[in-house]
Amino acid sequence: MKVKVNGNDQALDKSEVSVAELLAINSVEMPDMVSVQLNGEFVKKENYVNTYLNEADEIDFLYFMGGGRRSA
Amino acid sequence: MLKIPRKIVNAIIEQGKREAPLEACGYLAGEDGVISKHYEMTNVDASEEHFSLDPKEQFAAVKGSRSEGLDILAVYHSHPASPARPSNEDIKLAYDPNIVYVIVSLQEENNAVRAFNIKKGIAKEMTVNVKG
């Protein structure tokens, strides 16, 4: 299966790949700290495990960005 | 090394002053370590001591820069009343190992701008070349 990840083509060995698996494939160590859009729609974190990709899907992920002098 | 045009440095300093005492934030986009565009973002924490980017704005900036052939190379934020050094919280929340963290101090003389690679809890300063 071929999908587009963060704008780049990516070939996946398996025919069934979840969002959670895709993040792992892309070396995301803390998936709770990334936001995901699948074909332009946000995927809720609790659905990363049970949301599966389809051929030619476009998936984007980015990390939480924050900081400061105190805890959030 | 991160190269940032003077006009962009001035713009993010002005944003920091405009939004002070709140922390201001945004993305820097470019190619091969050379910044050519900045994206002012909303600090959804609206805090003097903390910032978080809005994921909707993040995706818009990432996709917008991609459409122009640019990459998001750095995230910046202002320290209204402290030096341009990453705080413990900045380091703790630096989850993206591939982005450069730029901090602008409104407290330091000449509004110091410094850049850091932060990986696995360790911040290493990198050279910032302000050009133009």
N, CA and C atoms of all chains as a GROMACS GRO file, in nm:
protein
  612
    1MET      N    1   0.085  -0.119   0.000
    1MET     CA    2   0.000   0.000   0.000
    1MET      C    3   0.089   0.124   0.000
    2LYS      N    4   0.046   0.221  -0.078
    2LYS     CA    5   0.121   0.347  -0.081
    2LYS      C    6   0.034   0.459  -0.023
    3VAL      N    7   0.095   0.535   0.064
    3VAL     CA    8   0.027   0.650   0.123
    3VAL      C    9   0.121   0.770   0.115
    4LYS      N   10   0.069   0.885   0.150
    4LYS     CA   11   0.153   1.005   0.154
    4LYS      C   12   0.162   1.050   0.300
    5VAL      N   13   0.283   1.054   0.352
    5VAL     CA   14   0.306   1.090   0.492
    5VAL      C   15   0.381   1.222   0.499
    6ASN      N   16   0.319   1.318   0.560
    6ASN     CA   17   0.380   1.452   0.569
    6ASN      C   18   0.428   1.501   0.432
    7GLY      N   19   0.348   1.471   0.332
    7GLY     CA   20   0.378   1.521   0.198
    7GLY      C   21   0.469   1.433   0.115
    8ASN      N   22   0.521   1.324   0.176
    8ASN     CA   23   0.612   1.236   0.104
    8ASN      C   24   0.550   1.099   0.082
    9ASP      N   25   0.574   1.040  -0.034
    9ASP     CA   26   0.523   0.906  -0.062
    9ASP      C   27   0.589   0.805   0.031
   10GLN      N   28   0.508   0.713   0.080
   10GLN     CA   29   0.563   0.608   0.165
   10GLN      C   30   0.494   0.476   0.130
   11ALA      N   31   0.575   0.374   0.104
   11ALA     CA   32   0.523   0.240   0.075
   11ALA      C   33   0.518   0.160   0.204
   12LEU      N   34   0.406   0.095   0.226
   12LEU     CA   35   0.389   0.014   0.347
   12LEU      C   36   0.382  -0.132   0.308
   13ASP      N   37   0.451  -0.217   0.383
   13ASP     CA   38   0.457  -0.360   0.351
   13ASP      C   39   0.324  -0.429   0.369
   14LYS      N   40   0.249  -0.386   0.471
   14LYS     CA   41   0.124  -0.453   0.504
   14LYS      C   42   0.006  -0.384   0.436
   15SER      N   43  -0.102  -0.460   0.419
   15SER     CA   44  -0.221  -0.402   0.357
   15SER      C   45  -0.310  -0.333   0.460
   16GLU      N   46  -0.292  -0.369   0.587
   16GLU     CA   47  -0.368  -0.306   0.695
   16GLU      C   48  -0.271  -0.239   0.792
   17VAL      N   49  -0.275  -0.110   0.794
   17VAL     CA   50  -0.187  -0.035   0.884
   17VAL      C   51  -0.271   0.071   0.956
   18SER      N   52  -0.263   0.071   1.087
   18SER     CA   53  -0.337   0.171   1.164
   18SER      C   54  -0.253   0.298   1.176
   19VAL      N   55  -0.319   0.404   1.219
   19VAL     CA   56  -0.248   0.529   1.244
   19VAL      C   57  -0.139   0.506   1.348
   20ALA      N   58  -0.172   0.430   1.452
   20ALA     CA   59  -0.072   0.403   1.557
   20ALA      C   60   0.050   0.330   1.499
   21GLU      N   61   0.024   0.233   1.412
   21GLU     CA   62   0.136   0.159   1.352
   21GLU      C   63   0.218   0.249   1.261
   22LEU      N   64   0.149   0.336   1.187
   22LEU     CA   65   0.222   0.427   1.098
   22LEU      C   66   0.314   0.519   1.177
   23LEU      N   67   0.264   0.568   1.291
   23LEU     CA   68   0.347   0.654   1.374
   23LEU      C   69   0.470   0.577   1.424
   24ALA      N   70   0.449   0.452   1.461
   24ALA     CA   71   0.562   0.370   1.507
   24ALA      C   72   0.662   0.348   1.393
   25ILE      N   73   0.610   0.320   1.274
   25ILE     CA   74   0.697   0.300   1.157
   25ILE      C   75   0.783   0.424   1.133
   26ASN      N   76   0.724   0.539   1.163
   26ASN     CA   77   0.796   0.665   1.141
   26ASN      C   78   0.869   0.714   1.267
   27SER      N   79   0.897   0.619   1.356
   27SER     CA   80   0.982   0.644   1.473
   27SER      C   81   0.928   0.750   1.568
   28VAL      N   82   0.795   0.761   1.574
   28VAL     CA   83   0.736   0.851   1.674
   28VAL      C   84   0.732   0.776   1.807
   29GLU      N   85   0.812   0.823   1.901
   29GLU     CA   86   0.825   0.752   2.027
   29GLU      C   87   0.714   0.786   2.125
   30MET      N   88   0.654   0.904   2.108
   30MET     CA   89   0.549   0.946   2.201
   30MET      C   90   0.425   0.987   2.122
   31PRO      N   91   0.349   0.889   2.074
   31PRO     CA   92   0.233   0.922   1.989
   31PRO      C   93   0.129   1.009   2.057
   32ASP      N   94   0.126   1.007   2.190
   32ASP     CA   95   0.031   1.095   2.259
   32ASP      C   96   0.066   1.242   2.242
   33MET      N   97   0.188   1.268   2.199
   33MET     CA   98   0.230   1.407   2.184
   33MET      C   99   0.230   1.454   2.040
   34VAL      N  100   0.163   1.379   1.952
   34VAL     CA  101   0.148   1.425   1.814
   34VAL      C  102   0.000   1.439   1.780
   35SER      N  103  -0.026   1.534   1.692
   35SER     CA  104  -0.160   1.550   1.634
   35SER      C  105  -0.156   1.490   1.494
   36VAL      N  106  -0.267   1.430   1.454
   36VAL     CA  107  -0.273   1.361   1.325
   36VAL      C  108  -0.390   1.412   1.244
   37GLN      N  109  -0.365   1.437   1.117
   37GLN     CA  110  -0.473   1.463   1.021
   37GLN      C  111  -0.468   1.354   0.914
   38LEU      N  112  -0.583   1.293   0.890
   38LEU     CA  113  -0.595   1.193   0.784
   38LEU      C  114  -0.686   1.252   0.677
   39ASN      N  115  -0.630   1.272   0.561
   39ASN     CA  116  -0.702   1.336   0.450
   39ASN      C  117  -0.766   1.468   0.496
   40GLY      N  118  -0.689   1.541   0.575
   40GLY     CA  119  -0.733   1.674   0.616
   40GLY      C  120  -0.822   1.679   0.738
   41GLU      N  121  -0.855   1.564   0.795
   41GLU     CA  122  -0.942   1.561   0.912
   41GLU      C  123  -0.864   1.512   1.034
   42PHE      N  124  -0.883   1.580   1.147
   42PHE     CA  125  -0.815   1.538   1.269
   42PHE      C  126  -0.861   1.398   1.310
   43VAL      N  127  -0.766   1.318   1.357
   43VAL     CA  128  -0.796   1.187   1.415
   43VAL      C  129  -0.777   1.200   1.566
   44LYS      N  130  -0.878   1.162   1.642
   44LYS     CA  131  -0.866   1.169   1.788
   44LYS      C  132  -0.762   1.068   1.835
   45LYS      N  133  -0.688   1.106   1.937
   45LYS     CA  134  -0.580   1.018   1.986
   45LYS      C  135  -0.631   0.879   2.023
   46GLU      N  136  -0.751   0.875   2.080
   46GLU     CA  137  -0.804   0.744   2.122
   46GLU      C  138  -0.838   0.656   2.002
   47ASN      N  139  -0.839   0.715   1.882
   47ASN     CA  140  -0.871   0.637   1.763
   47ASN      C  141  -0.748   0.601   1.679
   48TYR      N  142  -0.628   0.635   1.728
   48TYR     CA  143  -0.507   0.603   1.651
   48TYR      C  144  -0.496   0.451   1.627
   49VAL      N  145  -0.536   0.375   1.727
   49VAL     CA  146  -0.520   0.229   1.718
   49VAL      C  147  -0.620   0.165   1.622
   50ASN      N  148  -0.741   0.219   1.618
   50ASN     CA  149  -0.845   0.153   1.538
   50ASN      C  150  -0.881   0.228   1.409
   51THR      N  151  -0.798   0.325   1.372
   51THR     CA  152  -0.817   0.393   1.244
   51THR      C  153  -0.716   0.338   1.145
   52TYR      N  154  -0.765   0.279   1.036
   52TYR     CA  155  -0.676   0.215   0.940
   52TYR      C  156  -0.665   0.296   0.812
   53LEU      N  157  -0.549   0.288   0.751
   53LEU     CA  158  -0.521   0.366   0.630
   53LEU      C  159  -0.568   0.291   0.506
   54ASN      N  160  -0.601   0.368   0.405
   54ASN     CA  161  -0.637   0.314   0.275
   54ASN      C  162  -0.536   0.360   0.171
   55GLU      N  163  -0.533   0.288   0.060
   55GLU     CA  164  -0.445   0.324  -0.050
   55GLU      C  165  -0.461   0.472  -0.085
   56ALA      N  166  -0.348   0.539  -0.101
   56ALA     CA  167  -0.342   0.679  -0.144
   56ALA      C  168  -0.390   0.780  -0.040
   57ASP      N  169  -0.410   0.732   0.084
   57ASP     CA  170  -0.444   0.827   0.190
   57ASP      C  171  -0.331   0.927   0.211
   58GLU      N  172  -0.371   1.044   0.255
   58GLU     CA  173  -0.272   1.146   0.292
   58GLU      C  174  -0.280   1.167   0.442
   59ILE      N  175  -0.171   1.136   0.509
   59ILE     CA  176  -0.168   1.148   0.654
   59ILE      C  177  -0.056   1.243   0.694
   60ASP      N  178  -0.089   1.331   0.784
   60ASP     CA  179   0.009   1.428   0.833
   60ASP      C  180   0.012   1.418   0.985
   61PHE      N  181   0.131   1.425   1.040
   61PHE     CA  182   0.140   1.431   1.186
   61PHE      C  183   0.243   1.535   1.226
   62LEU      N  184   0.218   1.597   1.338
   62LEU     CA  185   0.314   1.693   1.391
   62LEU      C  186   0.310   1.690   1.543
   63TYR      N  187   0.420   1.731   1.599
   63TYR     CA  188   0.436   1.723   1.743
   63TYR      C  189   0.373   1.842   1.814
   64PHE      N  190   0.327   1.815   1.935
   64PHE     CA  191   0.287   1.925   2.023
   64PHE      C  192   0.404   2.020   2.035
   65MET      N  193   0.373   2.150   2.030
   65MET     CA  194   0.477   2.251   2.047
   65MET      C  195   0.438   2.341   2.162
   66GLY      N  196   0.520   2.342   2.262
   66GLY     CA  197   0.492   2.429   2.375
   66GLY      C  198   0.612   2.439   2.466
   67GLY      N  199   0.601   2.525   2.564
   67GLY     CA  200   0.709   2.543   2.659
   67GLY      C  201   0.672   2.653   2.756
   68GLY      N  202   0.771   2.692   2.831
   68GLY     CA  203   0.744   2.801   2.924
   68GLY      C  204   0.819   2.786   3.054
   69ARG      N  205   0.790   2.877   3.144
   69ARG     CA  206   0.863   2.880   3.271
   69ARG      C  207   0.796   2.796   3.378
   70ARG      N  208   0.673   2.752   3.352
   70ARG     CA  209   0.604   2.670   3.451
   70ARG      C  210   0.539   2.552   3.380
   71SER      N  211   0.491   2.459   3.458
   71SER     CA  212   0.420   2.346   3.399
   71SER      C  213   0.286   2.392   3.345
   72ALA      N  214   0.245   2.331   3.232
   72ALA     CA  215   0.117   2.370   3.171
   72ALA      C  216   0.002   2.326   3.261
   73MET      N  217   2.407   2.550   1.169
   73MET     CA  218   2.385   2.694   1.164
   73MET      C  219   2.246   2.725   1.107
   74LEU      N  220   2.184   2.824   1.165
   74LEU     CA  221   2.054   2.869   1.116
   74LEU      C  222   2.070   3.013   1.068
   75LYS      N  223   2.035   3.035   0.943
   75LYS     CA  224   2.043   3.170   0.887
   75LYS      C  225   1.904   3.232   0.882
   76ILE      N  226   1.892   3.348   0.943
   76ILE     CA  227   1.762   3.415   0.949
   76ILE      C  228   1.779   3.558   0.898
   77PRO      N  229   1.698   3.600   0.801
   77PRO     CA  230   1.706   3.738   0.754
   77PRO      C  231   1.674   3.837   0.866
   78ARG      N  232   1.741   3.948   0.868
   78ARG     CA  233   1.720   4.050   0.970
   78ARG      C  234   1.574   4.092   0.977
   79LYS      N  235   1.508   4.100   0.862
   79LYS     CA  236   1.369   4.148   0.863
   79LYS      C  237   1.278   4.049   0.938
   80ILE      N  238   1.310   3.919   0.930
   80ILE     CA  239   1.230   3.820   1.003
   80ILE      C  240   1.261   3.826   1.152
   81VAL      N  241   1.388   3.843   1.186
   81VAL     CA  242   1.423   3.860   1.328
   81VAL      C  243   1.350   3.981   1.385
   82ASN      N  244   1.352   4.091   1.310
   82ASN     CA  245   1.284   4.212   1.357
   82ASN      C  246   1.134   4.187   1.373
   83ALA      N  247   1.078   4.110   1.280
   83ALA     CA  248   0.933   4.084   1.285
   83ALA      C  249   0.896   4.002   1.408
   84ILE      N  250   0.978   3.903   1.442
   84ILE     CA  251   0.940   3.821   1.557
   84ILE      C  252   0.967   3.896   1.688
   85ILE      N  253   1.066   3.985   1.687
   85ILE     CA  254   1.086   4.070   1.806
   85ILE      C  255   0.965   4.164   1.823
   86GLU      N  256   0.921   4.222   1.712
   86GLU     CA  257   0.804   4.310   1.718
   86GLU      C  258   0.680   4.234   1.764
   87GLN      N  259   0.665   4.111   1.715
   87GLN     CA  260   0.552   4.028   1.760
   87GLN      C  261   0.561   4.005   1.911
   88GLY      N  262   0.682   3.974   1.957
   88GLY     CA  263   0.702   3.952   2.100
   88GLY      C  264   0.665   4.074   2.183
   89LYS      N  265   0.705   4.192   2.135
   89LYS     CA  266   0.673   4.316   2.207
   89LYS      C  267   0.524   4.344   2.202
   90ARG      N  268   0.464   4.317   2.087
   90ARG     CA  269   0.321   4.344   2.069
   90ARG      C  270   0.236   4.255   2.161
   91GLU      N  271   0.281   4.131   2.177
   91GLU     CA  272   0.202   4.036   2.254
   91GLU      C  273   0.243   4.030   2.402
   92ALA      N  274   0.352   4.098   2.436
   92ALA     CA  275   0.395   4.101   2.576
   92ALA      C  276   0.285   4.164   2.662
   93PRO      N  277   0.268   4.119   2.783
   93PRO     CA  278   0.356   4.030   2.859
   93PRO      C  279   0.336   3.881   2.828
   94LEU      N  280   0.245   3.848   2.736
   94LEU     CA  281   0.227   3.708   2.702
   94LEU      C  282   0.346   3.659   2.619
   95GLU      N  283   0.372   3.530   2.623
   95GLU     CA  284   0.473   3.473   2.536
   95GLU      C  285   0.418   3.464   2.394
   96ALA      N  286   0.498   3.506   2.296
   96ALA     CA  287   0.459   3.498   2.155
   96ALA      C  288   0.527   3.377   2.092
   97CYS      N  289   0.469   3.326   1.984
   97CYS     CA  290   0.525   3.204   1.925
   97CYS      C  291   0.494   3.195   1.776
   98GLY      N  292   0.564   3.104   1.711
   98GLY     CA  293   0.541   3.084   1.568
   98GLY      C  294   0.639   2.986   1.509
   99TYR      N  295   0.629   2.969   1.379
   99TYR     CA  296   0.715   2.878   1.304
   99TYR      C  297   0.807   2.957   1.211
  100LEU      N  298   0.923   2.900   1.182
  100LEU     CA  299   1.014   2.955   1.081
  100LEU      C  300   1.031   2.849   0.972
  101ALA      N  301   1.013   2.892   0.848
  101ALA     CA  302   1.022   2.798   0.735
  101ALA      C  303   1.133   2.840   0.641
  102GLY      N  304   1.188   2.741   0.570
  102GLY     CA  305   1.293   2.770   0.474
  102GLY      C  306   1.346   2.642   0.414
  103GLU      N  307   1.471   2.650   0.370
  103GLU     CA  308   1.536   2.533   0.309
  103GLU      C  309   1.681   2.528   0.352
  104ASP      N  310   1.729   2.409   0.380
  104ASP     CA  311   1.871   2.388   0.407
  104ASP      C  312   1.928   2.484   0.512
  105GLY      N  313   1.852   2.504   0.617
  105GLY     CA  314   1.902   2.588   0.726
  105GLY      C  315   1.889   2.737   0.702
  106VAL      N  316   1.829   2.776   0.593
  106VAL     CA  317   1.812   2.918   0.561
  106VAL      C  318   1.663   2.954   0.571
  107ILE      N  319   1.629   3.039   0.664
  107ILE     CA  320   1.490   3.078   0.686
  107ILE      C  321   1.449   3.184   0.584
  108SER      N  322   1.331   3.167   0.530
  108SER     CA  323   1.282   3.265   0.433
  108SER      C  324   1.140   3.313   0.464
  109LYS      N  325   1.077   3.250   0.565
  109LYS     CA  326   0.940   3.290   0.595
  109LYS      C  327   0.910   3.260   0.741
  110HIS      N  328   0.828   3.346   0.803
  110HIS     CA  329   0.784   3.314   0.940
  110HIS      C  330   0.633   3.315   0.946
  111TYR      N  331   0.582   3.233   1.036
  111TYR     CA  332   0.438   3.221   1.058
  111TYR      C  333   0.409   3.260   1.203
  112GLU      N  334   0.343   3.371   1.222
  112GLU     CA  335   0.302   3.407   1.357
  112GLU      C  336   0.186   3.316   1.397
  113MET      N  337   0.195   3.261   1.517
  113MET     CA  338   0.094   3.167   1.563
  113MET      C  339   0.031   3.219   1.692
  114THR      N  340  -0.085   3.162   1.722
  114THR     CA  341  -0.155   3.198   1.845
  114THR      C  342  -0.099   3.118   1.962
  115ASN      N  343  -0.068   3.187   2.070
  115ASN     CA  344  -0.035   3.117   2.195
  115ASN      C  345  -0.167   3.082   2.261
  116VAL      N  346  -0.210   2.958   2.244
  116VAL     CA  347  -0.341   2.920   2.296
  116VAL      C  348  -0.345   2.918   2.449
  117ASP      N  349  -0.227   2.920   2.512
  117ASP     CA  350  -0.225   2.930   2.658
  117ASP      C  351  -0.251   3.074   2.704
  118ALA      N  352  -0.228   3.171   2.614
  118ALA     CA  353  -0.245   3.312   2.648
  118ALA      C  354  -0.183   3.342   2.784
  119SER      N  355  -0.059   3.299   2.799
  119SER     CA  356   0.007   3.304   2.929
  119SER      C  357   0.136   3.385   2.922
  120GLU      N  358   0.173   3.443   3.035
  120GLU     CA  359   0.301   3.513   3.045
  120GLU      C  360   0.415   3.416   3.070
  121GLU      N  361   0.380   3.294   3.105
  121GLU     CA  362   0.482   3.198   3.146
  121GLU      C  363   0.481   3.069   3.066
  122HIS      N  364   0.393   3.060   2.967
  122HIS     CA  365   0.382   2.933   2.896
  122HIS      C  366   0.327   2.960   2.758
  123PHE      N  367   0.362   2.872   2.664
  123PHE     CA  368   0.300   2.881   2.531
  123PHE      C  369   0.270   2.742   2.479
  124SER      N  370   0.165   2.734   2.398
  124SER     CA  371   0.134   2.614   2.320
  124SER      C  372   0.081   2.661   2.186
  125LEU      N  373   0.123   2.594   2.080
  125LEU     CA  374   0.070   2.625   1.948
  125LEU      C  375  -0.065   2.558   1.928
  126ASP      N  376  -0.146   2.617   1.842
  126ASP     CA  377  -0.276   2.562   1.805
  126ASP      C  378  -0.254   2.459   1.693
  127PRO      N  379  -0.289   2.332   1.715
  127PRO     CA  380  -0.265   2.231   1.611
  127PRO      C  381  -0.326   2.268   1.475
  128LYS      N  382  -0.442   2.333   1.474
  128LYS     CA  383  -0.501   2.372   1.345
  128LYS      C  384  -0.409   2.469   1.272
  129GLU      N  385  -0.355   2.565   1.346
  129GLU     CA  386  -0.262   2.660   1.286
  129GLU      C  387  -0.132   2.591   1.245
  130GLN      N  388  -0.091   2.494   1.326
  130GLN     CA  389   0.032   2.421   1.292
  130GLN      C  390   0.017   2.350   1.157
  131PHE      N  391  -0.093   2.278   1.142
  131PHE     CA  392  -0.113   2.205   1.016
  131PHE      C  393  -0.123   2.303   0.898
  132ALA      N  394  -0.192   2.415   0.920
  132ALA     CA  395  -0.206   2.514   0.812
  132ALA      C  396  -0.069   2.567   0.771
  133ALA      N  397   0.015   2.594   0.870
  133ALA     CA  398   0.149   2.646   0.838
  133ALA      C  399   0.234   2.541   0.769
  134VAL      N  400   0.228   2.418   0.819
  134VAL     CA  401   0.308   2.311   0.760
  134VAL      C  402   0.268   2.287   0.614
  135LYS      N  403   0.137   2.280   0.592
  135LYS     CA  404   0.090   2.252   0.456
  135LYS      C  405   0.112   2.373   0.365
  136GLY      N  406   0.097   2.493   0.422
  136GLY     CA  407   0.122   2.614   0.343
  136GLY      C  408   0.267   2.624   0.301
  137SER      N  409   0.357   2.596   0.393
  137SER     CA  410   0.499   2.603   0.359
  137SER      C  411   0.536   2.495   0.259
  138ARG      N  412   0.476   2.376   0.276
  138ARG     CA  413   0.503   2.266   0.184
  138ARG      C  414   0.462   2.304   0.041
  139SER      N  415   0.349   2.373   0.030
  139SER     CA  416   0.301   2.412  -0.103
  139SER      C  417   0.393   2.514  -0.169
  140GLU      N  418   0.475   2.580  -0.089
  140GLU     CA  419   0.571   2.676  -0.143
  140GLU      C  420   0.710   2.615  -0.156
  141GLY      N  421   0.719   2.485  -0.132
  141GLY     CA  422   0.849   2.419  -0.145
  141GLY      C  423   0.940   2.442  -0.026
  142LEU      N  424   0.882   2.483   0.086
  142LEU     CA  425   0.962   2.511   0.207
  142LEU      C  426   0.933   2.407   0.314
  143ASP      N  427   1.025   2.397   0.408
  143ASP     CA  428   1.007   2.310   0.524
  143ASP      C  429   0.997   2.395   0.649
  144ILE      N  430   0.920   2.345   0.747
  144ILE     CA  431   0.924   2.410   0.878
  144ILE      C  432   1.054   2.368   0.945
  145LEU      N  433   1.142   2.463   0.966
  145LEU     CA  434   1.274   2.431   1.022
  145LEU      C  435   1.284   2.461   1.170
  146ALA      N  436   1.204   2.555   1.218
  146ALA     CA  437   1.218   2.596   1.358
  146ALA      C  438   1.085   2.644   1.415
  147VAL      N  439   1.075   2.631   1.546
  147VAL     CA  440   0.964   2.692   1.619
  147VAL      C  441   1.026   2.798   1.709
  148TYR      N  442   0.962   2.913   1.719
  148TYR     CA  443   1.018   3.018   1.804
  148TYR      C  444   0.916   3.059   1.909
  149HIS      N  445   0.968   3.109   2.019
  149HIS     CA  446   0.882   3.175   2.118
  149HIS      C  447   0.962   3.281   2.190
  150SER      N  448   0.890   3.373   2.250
  150SER     CA  449   0.956   3.483   2.320
  150SER      C  450   0.961   3.454   2.470
  151HIS      N  451   1.065   3.505   2.530
  151HIS     CA  452   1.074   3.509   2.676
  151HIS      C  453   1.065   3.656   2.715
  152PRO      N  454   0.945   3.700   2.755
  152PRO     CA  455   0.927   3.844   2.782
  152PRO      C  456   1.015   3.896   2.896
  153ALA      N  457   1.041   3.812   2.993
  153ALA     CA  458   1.112   3.862   3.111
  153ALA      C  459   1.222   3.769   3.157
  154SER      N  460   1.281   3.697   3.063
  154SER     CA  461   1.391   3.606   3.100
  154SER      C  462   1.485   3.593   2.979
  155PRO      N  463   1.604   3.539   3.003
  155PRO     CA  464   1.702   3.529   2.894
  155PRO      C  465   1.658   3.431   2.784
  156ALA      N  466   1.729   3.438   2.673
  156ALA     CA  467   1.700   3.351   2.558
  156ALA      C  468   1.768   3.216   2.577
  157ARG      N  469   1.725   3.148   2.681
  157ARG     CA  470   1.774   3.014   2.712
  157ARG      C  471   1.655   2.924   2.736
  158PRO      N  472   1.662   2.799   2.693
  158PRO     CA  473   1.548   2.710   2.718
  158PRO      C  474   1.530   2.682   2.866
  159SER      N  475   1.408   2.697   2.913
  159SER     CA  476   1.375   2.666   3.051
  159SER      C  477   1.365   2.514   3.065
  160ASN      N  478   1.356   2.468   3.187
  160ASN     CA  479   1.336   2.324   3.208
  160ASN      C  480   1.209   2.277   3.139
  161GLU      N  481   1.106   2.362   3.141
  161GLU     CA  482   0.980   2.327   3.077
  161GLU      C  483   0.998   2.322   2.924
  162ASP      N  484   1.074   2.417   2.869
  162ASP     CA  485   1.101   2.415   2.725
  162ASP      C  486   1.167   2.283   2.685
  163ILE      N  487   1.263   2.240   2.764
  163ILE     CA  488   1.337   2.116   2.734
  163ILE      C  489   1.247   1.994   2.751
  164LYS      N  490   1.168   1.997   2.857
  164LYS     CA  491   1.079   1.883   2.885
  164LYS      C  492   0.978   1.864   2.772
  165LEU      N  493   0.930   1.974   2.716
  165LEU     CA  494   0.824   1.966   2.616
  165LEU      C  495   0.876   1.967   2.471
  166ALA      N  496   1.007   1.954   2.454
  166ALA     CA  497   1.065   1.953   2.319
  166ALA      C  498   1.058   1.811   2.263
  167TYR      N  499   0.941   1.774   2.216
  167TYR     CA  500   0.919   1.636   2.170
  167TYR      C  501   0.971   1.611   2.029
  168ASP      N  502   0.976   1.716   1.947
  168ASP     CA  503   1.015   1.698   1.807
  168ASP      C  504   1.168   1.704   1.796
  169PRO      N  505   1.231   1.591   1.765
  169PRO     CA  506   1.378   1.591   1.760
  169PRO      C  507   1.434   1.655   1.634
  170ASN      N  508   1.346   1.685   1.539
  170ASN     CA  509   1.394   1.732   1.409
  170ASN      C  510   1.377   1.882   1.388
  171ILE      N  511   1.326   1.952   1.486
  171ILE     CA  512   1.302   2.094   1.467
  171ILE      C  513   1.400   2.173   1.554
  172VAL      N  514   1.432   2.294   1.511
  172VAL     CA  515   1.518   2.383   1.588
  172VAL      C  516   1.429   2.471   1.676
  173TYR      N  517   1.472   2.489   1.798
  173TYR     CA  518   1.396   2.570   1.893
  173TYR      C  519   1.464   2.707   1.906
  174VAL      N  520   1.394   2.811   1.864
  174VAL     CA  521   1.448   2.947   1.867
  174VAL      C  522   1.379   3.025   1.979
  175ILE      N  523   1.458   3.094   2.058
  175ILE     CA  524   1.404   3.173   2.168
  175ILE      C  525   1.451   3.317   2.153
  176VAL      N  526   1.357   3.408   2.167
  176VAL     CA  527   1.386   3.551   2.160
  176VAL      C  528   1.364   3.609   2.299
  177SER      N  529   1.464   3.677   2.352
  177SER     CA  530   1.448   3.740   2.483
  177SER      C  531   1.416   3.887   2.466
  178LEU      N  532   1.310   3.930   2.532
  178LEU     CA  533   1.277   4.073   2.534
  178LEU      C  534   1.344   4.140   2.653
  179GLN      N  535   1.404   4.058   2.739
  179GLN     CA  536   1.469   4.112   2.858
  179GLN      C  537   1.613   4.149   2.828
  180GLU      N  538   1.680   4.065   2.750
  180GLU     CA  539   1.822   4.088   2.724
  180GLU      C  540   1.843   4.208   2.632
  181GLU      N  541   1.959   4.268   2.648
  181GLU     CA  542   1.995   4.380   2.563
  181GLU      C  543   1.996   4.336   2.417
  182ASN      N  544   1.948   4.420   2.329
  182ASN     CA  545   1.941   4.392   2.185
  182ASN      C  546   1.851   4.273   2.152
  183ASN      N  547   1.764   4.235   2.244
  183ASN     CA  548   1.668   4.127   2.220
  183ASN      C  549   1.736   4.005   2.158
  184ALA      N  550   1.817   3.940   2.238
  184ALA     CA  551   1.896   3.825   2.192
  184ALA      C  552   1.808   3.716   2.130
  185VAL      N  553   1.857   3.661   2.020
  185VAL     CA  554   1.790   3.549   1.953
  185VAL      C  555   1.886   3.431   1.952
  186ARG      N  556   1.845   3.321   2.013
  186ARG     CA  557   1.932   3.203   2.016
  186ARG      C  558   1.855   3.082   1.969
  187ALA      N  559   1.929   2.984   1.916
  187ALA     CA  560   1.866   2.864   1.861
  187ALA      C  561   1.928   2.740   1.926
  188PHE      N  562   1.846   2.638   1.942
  188PHE     CA  563   1.890   2.517   2.013
  188PHE      C  564   1.837   2.392   1.945
  189ASN      N  565   1.922   2.291   1.942
  189ASN     CA  566   1.874   2.155   1.915
  189ASN      C  567   1.846   2.093   2.051
  190ILE      N  568   1.728   2.037   2.067
  190ILE     CA  569   1.693   1.975   2.196
  190ILE      C  570   1.653   1.831   2.169
  191LYS      N  571   1.735   1.739   2.216
  191LYS     CA  572   1.708   1.597   2.195
  191LYS      C  573   1.731   1.521   2.324
  192LYS      N  574   1.634   1.440   2.360
  192LYS     CA  575   1.643   1.356   2.479
  192LYS      C  576   1.684   1.436   2.602
  193GLY      N  577   1.624   1.554   2.615
  193GLY     CA  578   1.644   1.634   2.734
  193GLY      C  579   1.772   1.714   2.738
  194ILE      N  580   1.844   1.714   2.628
  194ILE     CA  581   1.970   1.789   2.624
  194ILE      C  582   1.961   1.898   2.518
  195ALA      N  583   1.984   2.022   2.560
  195ALA     CA  584   1.978   2.136   2.468
  195ALA      C  585   2.119   2.177   2.427
  196LYS      N  586   2.141   2.185   2.298
  196LYS     CA  587   2.270   2.230   2.246
  196LYS      C  588   2.249   2.354   2.161
  197GLU      N  589   2.318   2.462   2.199
  197GLU     CA  590   2.302   2.586   2.123
  197GLU      C  591   2.366   2.574   1.988
  198MET      N  592   2.302   2.629   1.889
  198MET     CA  593   2.359   2.632   1.755
  198MET      C  594   2.377   2.778   1.710
  199THR      N  595   2.461   2.797   1.612
  199THR     CA  596   2.489   2.932   1.566
  199THR      C  597   2.372   2.989   1.490
  200VAL      N  598   2.338   3.115   1.520
  200VAL     CA  599   2.237   3.187   1.444
  200VAL      C  600   2.308   3.297   1.365
  201ASN      N  601   2.291   3.295   1.236
  201ASN     CA  602   2.350   3.397   1.149
  201ASN      C  603   2.238   3.485   1.099
  202VAL      N  604   2.234   3.608   1.153
  202VAL     CA  605   2.132   3.703   1.108
  202VAL      C  606   2.191   3.782   0.992
  203LYS      N  607   2.124   3.772   0.880
  203LYS     CA  608   2.180   3.833   0.759
  203LYS      C  609   2.086   3.941   0.705
  204GLY      N  610   2.142   4.028   0.625
  204GLY     CA  611   2.061   4.128   0.557
  204GLY      C  612   2.035   4.250   0.642
   0.00000   0.00000   0.00000
